């Protein structure tokens, strides 16, 4: 099976180890991974700031680069949400239509397409506080929403993590509240974004986790910034790193 | 009309940690009460969807309803 790997710009710039873990994990699972080197960005930072004109060329380029693949996989709920549900700045084309239909977050791809449940090469004997991003919950339906009290409770990323030997997922209060990042929200509403991040960390810390994990590194980038300012040195990991067998 | 500097006002409000924490607790308590109420109504989500549809329909046809309201009001 051939898959095009889309590495979000902030992962490329700040967390290359997450891109490497995603590639290694897909290759372990027998996937033939193609990495189009001319890829740049999906356009989300501009588009969700209201800069549609500025997003157009980037979205067109993204559609052109990835538009011929049957599967496009990216380790980011928010980029997947943008491409699948908000990709309106660029011109309509068969390539764009193809990309919109065939883009998957890594967790979705593992859970729903490859249907992997066990990661026998990985052992992670640690307590994990797992944060599911708003885009993953509400944009991609990757986990149930706590306010929908009659729905069955589920979480695709937690289902994958529980296939790793030793992982102990801890519960904490207000589990699906936003971390406060929200893309440029953290720039335009710095004080509120920071307070939301500090609150999120405080709820997680009550459960004494060994690390904080998410399928969205952008949320973790914000939470890590908050943690550093509080002189906390807890590790932050992308779910791909644990599924690929990382050690703390 | 003067504009409101929401970000600046929020920053000032957040510096008053006593009030912020109390408001936060109160808002979350309301959320918990809302969840408890929702658990007792099996058709909660259908009702939410219906309410959402009514709102959308009304906003989409607001001119019609305003004219009807005006006509009935003046009858």
Interface residues (C-beta under 8 A of the other chain):
Chain A: X146 X147 X148 X149 X150 X151 X174 X188 X189 X190 X191 X192 X195 X199
Chain B: X6 X7 X10 X11 X14 X20 X24 X28 X31 X34 X35 X38 X39 X42 X44 X45
